[in-house]
């Protein structure tokens, strides 16, 4: 799927990945509260994790770069 389709899938609550991250990580939109405000961030989550739980612990702290959505090799994670 395209990067735009992947972004919409994330907004719809789905998990997505790319071929080079497929076996290790998936992208997911995490919502969390901080200082009384709700935040939404896209995070790489390890495939070995039961669920996303802390936005500061994903992928050794590496940020999710928006330029990933310029690629059109996204896949849904079942």
C-alpha positions in Angstrom: 0.0 0.0 0.0 1.1 3.6 -0.4 2.4 5.7 2.4 -0.8 7.7 2.5 -2.9 4.5 2.7 -0.6 3.4 5.6 -1.1 6.6 7.4 -4.9 6.3 7.1 -4.7 2.7 8.3 -2.8 3.9 11.4 -5.5 6.5 12.0 -8.0 3.7 11.8 -6.3 1.8 14.5 -4.5 -0.7 12.4 -0.8 -1.9 12.5 1.4 -1.5 9.5 4.9 -2.4 8.6 7.4 -2.4 5.7 9.3 -5.4 4.2 12.5 -4.5 5.9 10.9 -4.1 9.3 8.3 -6.9 9.0 10.0 -9.5 11.2 11.0 -7.1 14.0 8.7 -4.1 14.3 5.4 -2.7 13.2 4.2 0.9 13.3 1.2 1.8 15.5 -0.5 4.9 16.7 -0.1 5.2 20.5 -2.3 7.5 22.5 -1.2 8.5 26.0 -1.8 11.1 28.7 0.9 13.4 29.8 0.5 16.6 31.9 -3.3 16.3 31.6 -3.2 16.3 27.8 -3.8 13.4 25.3 -0.9 12.8 22.9 -0.9 10.7 19.7 2.4 9.4 18.3 3.4 6.9 15.7 5.8 4.4 17.2 7.8 1.3 16.1 6.7 -1.5 18.4 8.6 -4.8 18.7 6.8 -7.8 17.3 7.7 -9.6 20.5 5.7 -7.1 22.7 2.2 -8.1 23.7 1.0 -4.5 23.1 2.3 -1.0 22.8 2.6 0.3 26.4 5.2 3.1 26.7 6.0 5.5 23.8 9.4 6.2 25.2 10.6 2.5 25.1 10.0 1.7 21.4 12.9 0.8 19.1 15.6 1.9 21.5 14.2 5.5 21.5 14.6 5.9 17.7 12.0 8.3 16.4 9.5 7.4 13.7 10.4 9.6 10.7 7.6 11.1 8.6 9.6 10.5 5.4 8.8 6.7 5.8 5.4 7.6 4.3 7.1 8.6 1.0 7.6 4.9 0.4 4.9 2.8 -1.2 5.8 -0.6 0.2 3.6 -0.7 3.3 1.7 -3.8 4.5 -1.0 -4.4 7.1 -0.1 -6.5 10.1 -2.8 -9.0 11.0 
